[in-house]
Amino acid sequence: MQQAVTESETYIEAKMKQFKLVDMREQYPDLIAEAEMTSMGYRDFLIRLLAVEEEGKNARRTGKLLGNARFELSATLGEIDYDFNDTLDKEKIEALGGLHFLDNHENIIVIGPPGVGKSMIATGIGVNACHAGRSVLFVNAKELVDTLHAEMLSGKLSETLEKLNRIELLIIDELSYIKMDKERESLFFQIIRQRYEKSSLIITTNLPMGKWDELFTGQLAATAILDRVLHHCHVLSITGDSYRVKGSKNSVNRSLGIG
């Protein structure tokens, strides 16, 4: 009898390993014990096994997507302090966090001065996308165009553009106060053009759209880029004080015994 049990366990372990049922393999002895103790039916036991495997696979997939996204900070939309800044449109931000814009291949532009939470909003939406199983990449604007330029010089641009094209949500952070030359401008335009009506962008910037010509070689280039980005786009315009300045002031006040 003991030999039969051992052989069945060996078979179960081998097949679960073969079919990559990681979580079932780890948890099935406990699940069997639970089923016996609660007199669980066959159907309910099967559902329990499948649910355990699904939860594990989803958790591993989300972890991989979050790692691949390369977020610069850990943030969720639930951490936003709406009381501090009444120009933050909570209803709109939470609606965008529902990710319908991704299904419609729409873009988001978040405009505002430094420190008002632009990157936090973009990251929070990106984190939601990862949890929904969508591929995301968070990248600084200058680093993006410099990397593309280096790849162009090394003959690897086509491969890099193809990889970027497979990303469902590309977050370009800090498109502000960098002056692109003709080559970098052309590379940035390629990114915008290849994603147009096919996949989504989030861009954060300090510059009002009327000043985007300062980023590029002139108004013509800025208009060509804005036309594509804005065609299907949600714009969040934020004003007010910096969270970082607020934090610094609070720290100083506490050290001085004020407030």
C-alpha positions in Angstrom: 0.0 0.0 0.0 2.8 2.4 1.0 4.5 1.6 -2.3 1.4 2.5 -4.3 1.1 5.8 -2.5 4.7 6.6 -3.1 4.3 5.7 -6.8 1.2 7.9 -7.2 2.9 10.8 -5.5 5.9 10.4 -7.8 3.6 10.4 -10.8 1.7 13.5 -9.6 5.0 15.4 -8.9 6.4 14.4 -12.3 3.3 15.4 -14.3 2.8 18.7 -12.4 6.5 19.5 -13.1 6.1 18.5 -16.8 3.0 20.7 -17.2 4.6 23.6 -15.1 1.8 23.6 -12.5 4.0 25.3 -10.0 1.4 26.3 -7.4 -0.6 23.1 -7.6 2.7 21.2 -7.1 3.6 23.2 -4.0 0.2 23.2 -2.4 -1.7 20.0 -3.4 -0.9 18.0 -0.2 -2.4 20.8 1.9 -5.3 21.2 -0.5 -6.0 17.4 -0.3 -5.9 17.6 3.5 -8.3 20.6 3.5 -10.7 18.8 1.1 -10.7 15.7 3.3 -11.3 17.7 6.5 -14.2 19.7 4.9 -15.7 16.8 2.9 -15.2 18.9 -0.2 -16.8 17.5 -3.4 -14.8 16.6 -6.5 -15.9 19.6 -8.5 -15.2 22.0 -5.7 -11.8 20.5 -5.2 -10.9 20.8 -8.9 -12.0 24.5 -8.8 -9.9 25.0 -5.7 -6.8 23.5 -7.5 -7.4 25.6 -10.6 -7.9 28.8 -8.6 -4.6 28.3 -6.7 -2.7 27.8 -10.0 -4.4 30.8 -11.6 -3.6 33.1 -8.6 0.1 32.0 -8.6 0.5 32.4 -12.4 -1.1 35.9 -12.2 1.1 36.9 -9.3 4.3 35.8 -11.2 3.1 37.5 -14.4 2.4 40.7 -12.6 5.8 40.6 -10.9 7.5 40.1 -14.2 5.6 43.0 -15.8 6.3 45.3 -12.9 10.0 44.5 -13.2 10.1 44.9 -16.9 8.3 48.3 -16.6 11.4 49.9 -14.9 9.3 52.3 -12.8 11.5 54.9 -11.0 9.3 55.0 -7.9 6.9 52.7 -6.2 3.5 54.4 -6.4 -0.2 53.6 -6.8 -3.1 55.8 -7.6 -4.5 55.1 -4.1 -1.5 56.9 -2.6 -2.3 60.3 -4.2 -3.1 63.1 -1.7 -6.0 64.8 -3.4 -6.5 67.0 -0.4 -3.2 68.7 -0.9 -3.9 69.9 -4.4 -7.4 70.6 -5.5 -6.4 70.9 -9.2 -6.0 67.1 -9.2 -9.1 65.7 -10.9 -9.7 62.6 -8.8 -12.6 61.3 -10.9 -10.7 61.6 -14.1 -7.5 60.1 -12.8 -9.4 57.1 -11.3 -11.3 56.7 -14.6 -8.0 56.6 -16.5 -6.8 54.1 -13.9 -9.5 51.8 -15.2 -7.4 51.5 -18.4 -10.2 52.0 -21.0 -7.8 54.4 -22.8 -5.6 51.4 -23.5 -8.3 49.4 -25.1 -9.1 52.5 -27.3 -5.4 53.1 -28.1 -5.6 56.6 -26.6 -2.9 58.7 -25.0 -2.5 60.8 -21.8 -0.5 64.0 -21.4 0.1 65.1 -17.8 1.2 68.8 -17.7 2.4 70.7 -14.6 5.3 72.2 -12.7 7.9 70.1 -10.9 6.8 68.1 -7.9 3.0 68.2 -8.4 2.7 64.4 -8.9 2.9 63.9 -12.6 5.2 61.0 -12.5 3.3 59.5 -9.6 0.0 59.6 -11.6 1.8 58.1 -14.7 3.3 55.4 -12.5 0.0 54.6 -10.8 -1.7 54.1 -14.1 1.2 52.0 -15.3 1.1 49.8 -12.2 -2.7 49.2 -12.8 -1.8 48.2 -16.4 0.8 45.7 -15.1 -1.8 44.2 -12.8 -4.2 43.9 -15.7 -1.5 41.9 -17.6 -0.5 44.7 -20.0 3.1 45.4 -20.9 4.5 48.7 -19.8 7.8 50.6 -20.1 8.6 53.8 -18.0 11.4 55.8 -19.5 12.9 59.3 -19.1 12.5 61.3 -22.3 16.1 62.3 -22.6 17.3 58.7 -21.9 14.9 57.4 -24.6 16.1 59.7 -27.4 19.7 59.2 -26.4 19.3 55.4 -26.4 17.6 55.5 -29.8 20.4 57.7 -31.2 23.1 55.3 -29.8 21.2 52.3 -31.3 21.0 54.1 -34.6 24.7 54.6 -34.7 25.3 51.0 -33.8 22.9 49.7 -36.4 20.4 48.2 -33.9 17.7 50.8 -34.3 15.2 48.6 -36.2 15.4 45.9 -33.5 14.9 48.5 -30.7 11.9 50.1 -32.4 10.3 46.7 -32.8 10.7 46.0 -29.1 9.2 49.3 -28.2 6.4 48.7 -30.7 5.4 45.6 -28.7 5.0 47.6 -25.5 1.3 48.2 -24.9 1.8 51.3 -22.7 4.9 53.5 -23.1 5.4 56.1 -20.4 7.7 59.0 -21.4 8.6 60.9 -18.3 9.9 64.5 -18.1 9.6 65.6 -21.7 10.8 69.0 -20.6 13.6 71.4 -21.2 15.6 69.2 -23.5 16.5 70.5 -27.0 16.6 67.8 -29.6 18.7 67.9 -32.7 17.3 66.9 -36.1 18.3 63.2 -35.6 16.9 62.8 -32.1 13.7 64.7 -33.2 13.3 62.3 -36.1 13.7 59.3 -33.8 11.2 60.6 -31.3 8.8 61.2 -34.2 9.2 57.6 -35.3 8.1 56.5 -31.8 5.0 58.7 -32.0 4.2 57.7 -35.5 4.5 53.9 -35.0 2.2 54.0 -32.0 -0.4 56.3 -33.5 -3.9 54.6 -33.2 -2.2 51.3 -32.4 -1.0 51.6 -28.8 -0.9 54.1 -26.0 1.5 56.7 -24.6 1.6 58.6 -21.3 3.8 61.8 -21.5 4.6 63.9 -18.5 5.9 67.4 -19.1 6.6 70.7 -17.4 6.0 72.6 -20.7 2.6 73.8 -21.9 1.8 72.4 -25.3 2.2 75.9 -26.8 5.9 75.8 -25.9 6.7 72.4 -27.3 8.5 74.0 -30.2 11.2 74.7 -27.6 11.8 70.9 -27.4 12.2 70.4 -31.1 13.8 72.2 -34.1 10.7 74.4 -34.6 7.0 74.8 -34.7 6.5 72.5 -37.7 8.0 69.5 -35.9 6.2 70.3 -32.7 2.9 70.5 -34.6 3.4 67.2 -36.5 4.1 65.4 -33.1 1.3 67.1 -31.2 -1.3 66.4 -34.0 -0.7 62.6 -33.6 -0.4 62.6 -29.8 -3.5 64.8 -29.3 -5.8 63.1 -31.8 -7.0 60.6 -29.2 -5.8 62.0 -26.0 -6.7 62.8 -22.4 -5.0 65.9 -20.9 -4.4 66.4 -17.2 -3.3 69.9 -16.3 -2.0 70.3 -12.8 -1.0 73.5 -11.0 -0.2 74.3 -7.4 2.7 73.7 -4.9 5.2 70.9 -5.1 4.8 67.9 -2.8 8.5 67.9 -2.3 8.5 71.5 -1.3 5.6 70.8 1.0 7.6 68.0 2.6 10.7 70.1 3.0 8.7 73.0 4.6 7.0 70.6 7.0 10.4 69.1 8.0 11.8 72.6 8.7 8.8 73.7 10.6 9.0 70.6 12.8 12.7 71.2 13.5 11.9 74.8 14.5 8.9 73.8 16.6 6.4 75.6 14.3 3.0 74.2 13.4 
